[in-house]
Amino acid sequence: MQLRSALVTGAGRRIGREIAIALAQGGADVVLHAHTSSGDETRRAVQQHGRRAWVIRGDLSSRRNVQRIAREALEKTGKIDILINNAAVFFPTPISALTAQEWHTFRQTNISAPFFLSVLIGRQMYQQGQGKIIFLGDWSGRRPSRNFLPYCVSKAGVSALTQALAKAFAPHVQVNEVAPGPVLLPEDYGPEQQEELRTRTPLQRFGSPYDIARTVRFLVESGDFVTGASYVVDGGWLAQGHDGSGTSL
Ligand SMILES: NC(=O)c1ccc[n+]([C@@H]2O[C@H](COP(=O)([O-])OP(=O)(O)OC[C@H]3O[C@@H](n4cnc5c(N)ncnc54)[C@H](OP(=O)(O)O)[C@@H]3O)[C@@H](O)[C@H]2O)c1
């Protein structure tokens, strides 16, 4: 299947940047969504692979921005046939201090924004007769940890969205989830926290952004009979049955 134009949210840095570059290597032009990042560095990297790239910036916690980003992405490319819902918020929310605003932030950015973006772009994909939507979830959506409750619930919601939208957009659009384990830890994690998490990972290493990006690329390029599926790329965290409590997770 010839898929040529992608929209990647949160593409300015880290895993989103790696996914955008991997899609460009596979021959896709890429609309790069960014929020606080400029997106310029990823744009140059995509262009170095001979593909076109545009940056659209906006806070996904605003519904109006979600609509604008979908509209502008379609205007720039003419059509989107790959949507990667990568942007998300992640920070600890101990139950003793959890606020309604924090709950709202996780719900809006991690579930509502990818849902409405998928509906808006997915309808256009359905009409054109093909498309791939991929959500970035998290292994901890299946093993919620107590200090990250709204984040884990938002990622459990992403798994449910994956299955529901796979049915809603069948047979023309495949919708799947890639659920990473520890890949890039938050930038404020110290060496001791990092080492503790590494040694508790069954594969004894963190994943790399490339591990995630190449799974995304496999689903985009080769997953034509795969829909409603979740690919857990977590170094074994889910398999070991541990929820991360007592660790930095
Ligand atoms: N890193 C890991 O080890 C790991 C593990 C499990 C799951 N995941 C999932 O994999 C995905 C990528 O992980 P990551 O660590 O690369 O993510 P990240 O750096 O925490 O966030 C990705 C991007 O989301 C964007 N973003 C955050 N809040 C936003 C908002 N309100 N509006 C618009 N954009 C917003 C940011 O864009 P700007 O930089 O432009 O502000 C950021 O670059 C996420 O969905 C994450 O939950 C990651």
The ligand as an SDF file (V2000), in Angstrom:
LIG
                    3D

 48 52  0  0  0  0  0  0  0  0999 V2000
    9.4290    7.8520   26.9540 N   0  0  0  0  0  0  0  0  0  0  0  0
    9.0560    6.6470   27.3700 C   0  0  0  0  0  0  0  0  0  0  0  0
    9.8730    5.8920   27.8910 O   0  0  0  0  0  0  0  0  0  0  0  0
    7.6210    6.2130   27.1920 C   0  0  0  0  0  0  0  0  0  0  0  0
    7.1950    5.0680   27.8780 C   0  0  0  0  0  0  0  0  0  0  0  0
    5.8880    4.6510   27.7100 C   0  0  0  0  0  0  0  0  0  0  0  0
    5.0300    5.3520   26.8780 C   0  0  0  0  0  0  0  0  0  0  0  0
    5.4690    6.4620   26.2210 N   0  0  0  0  0  0  0  0  0  0  0  0
    4.5440    7.1880   25.3510 C   0  0  0  0  0  0  0  0  0  0  0  0
    5.1690    7.3890   24.0930 O   0  0  0  0  0  0  0  0  0  0  0  0
    4.8630    8.6910   23.5920 C   0  0  0  0  0  0  0  0  0  0  0  0
    6.1380    9.4800   23.3610 C   0  0  0  0  0  0  0  0  0  0  0  0
    6.9170    9.4690   24.5500 O   0  0  0  0  0  0  0  0  0  0  0  0
    7.9370   10.6760   24.8810 P   0  0  0  0  0  0  0  0  0  0  0  0
    8.6150   10.3330   26.1430 O   0  0  0  0  0  0  0  0  0  0  0  0
    8.7350   11.0140   23.6780 O   0  0  0  0  0  0  0  0  0  0  0  0
    6.8650   11.8190   25.1700 O   0  0  0  0  0  0  0  0  0  0  0  0
    7.1080   13.2680   25.8340 P   0  0  0  0  0  0  0  0  0  0  0  0
    8.4660   13.7490   25.4930 O   0  0  0  0  0  0  0  0  0  0  0  0
    6.7440   13.2100   27.2740 O   0  0  0  0  0  0  0  0  0  0  0  0
    5.9820   14.0830   25.0990 O   0  0  0  0  0  0  0  0  0  0  0  0
    5.8700   14.0470   23.6920 C   0  0  0  0  0  0  0  0  0  0  0  0
    5.4490   15.3710   23.1780 C   0  0  0  0  0  0  0  0  0  0  0  0
    4.1150   15.6460   23.5980 O   0  0  0  0  0  0  0  0  0  0  0  0
    3.9470   17.0300   23.4030 C   0  0  0  0  0  0  0  0  0  0  0  0
    2.9430   17.5690   24.3220 N   0  0  0  0  0  0  0  0  0  0  0  0
    2.8810   17.4680   25.6650 C   0  0  0  0  0  0  0  0  0  0  0  0
    1.8110   18.1650   26.1270 N   0  0  0  0  0  0  0  0  0  0  0  0
    1.1910   18.7050   25.0330 C   0  0  0  0  0  0  0  0  0  0  0  0
    0.0660   19.5350   24.8470 C   0  0  0  0  0  0  0  0  0  0  0  0
   -0.6880   19.9790   25.8550 N   0  0  0  0  0  0  0  0  0  0  0  0
   -0.2550   19.8890   23.5970 N   0  0  0  0  0  0  0  0  0  0  0  0
    0.4850   19.4840   22.5520 C   0  0  0  0  0  0  0  0  0  0  0  0
    1.5630   18.6940   22.6660 N   0  0  0  0  0  0  0  0  0  0  0  0
    1.9190   18.3240   23.8910 C   0  0  0  0  0  0  0  0  0  0  0  0
    5.3080   17.6860   23.6760 C   0  0  0  0  0  0  0  0  0  0  0  0
    5.5700   18.5860   22.6040 O   0  0  0  0  0  0  0  0  0  0  0  0
    6.6110   19.8410   22.7920 P   0  0  0  0  0  0  0  0  0  0  0  0
    7.9390   19.2330   23.1490 O   0  0  0  0  0  0  0  0  0  0  0  0
    6.6140   20.4950   21.4500 O   0  0  0  0  0  0  0  0  0  0  0  0
    6.0510   20.7150   23.8640 O   0  0  0  0  0  0  0  0  0  0  0  0
    6.2760   16.5180   23.6950 C   0  0  0  0  0  0  0  0  0  0  0  0
    7.4030   16.6910   22.8810 O   0  0  0  0  0  0  0  0  0  0  0  0
    3.9180    9.3230   24.6050 C   0  0  0  0  0  0  0  0  0  0  0  0
    2.5930    9.1030   24.2200 O   0  0  0  0  0  0  0  0  0  0  0  0
    4.2260    8.5660   25.8900 C   0  0  0  0  0  0  0  0  0  0  0  0
    3.1430    8.5440   26.7990 O   0  0  0  0  0  0  0  0  0  0  0  0
    6.7610    6.8990   26.3720 C   0  0  0  0  0  0  0  0  0  0  0  0
  1  2  1  0
  2  3  2  0
  2  4  1  0
  4  5  1  0
  4 48  2  0
  5  6  2  0
  6  7  1  0
  7  8  2  0
  8  9  1  0
  8 48  1  0
  9 10  1  0
  9 46  1  0
 10 11  1  0
 11 12  1  0
 11 44  1  0
 12 13  1  0
 13 14  1  0
 14 15  2  0
 14 16  1  0
 14 17  1  0
 17 18  1  0
 18 19  2  0
 18 20  1  0
 18 21  1  0
 21 22  1  0
 22 23  1  0
 23 24  1  0
 23 42  1  0
 24 25  1  0
 25 26  1  0
 25 36  1  0
 26 27  1  0
 26 35  1  0
 27 28  2  0
 28 29  1  0
 29 30  1  0
 29 35  2  0
 30 31  1  0
 30 32  2  0
 32 33  1  0
 33 34  2  0
 34 35  1  0
 36 37  1  0
 36 42  1  0
 37 38  1  0
 38 39  2  0
 38 40  1  0
 38 41  1  0
 42 43  1  0
 44 45  1  0
 44 46  1  0
 46 47  1  0
M  CHG  2   8   1  16  -1
M  END
$$$$
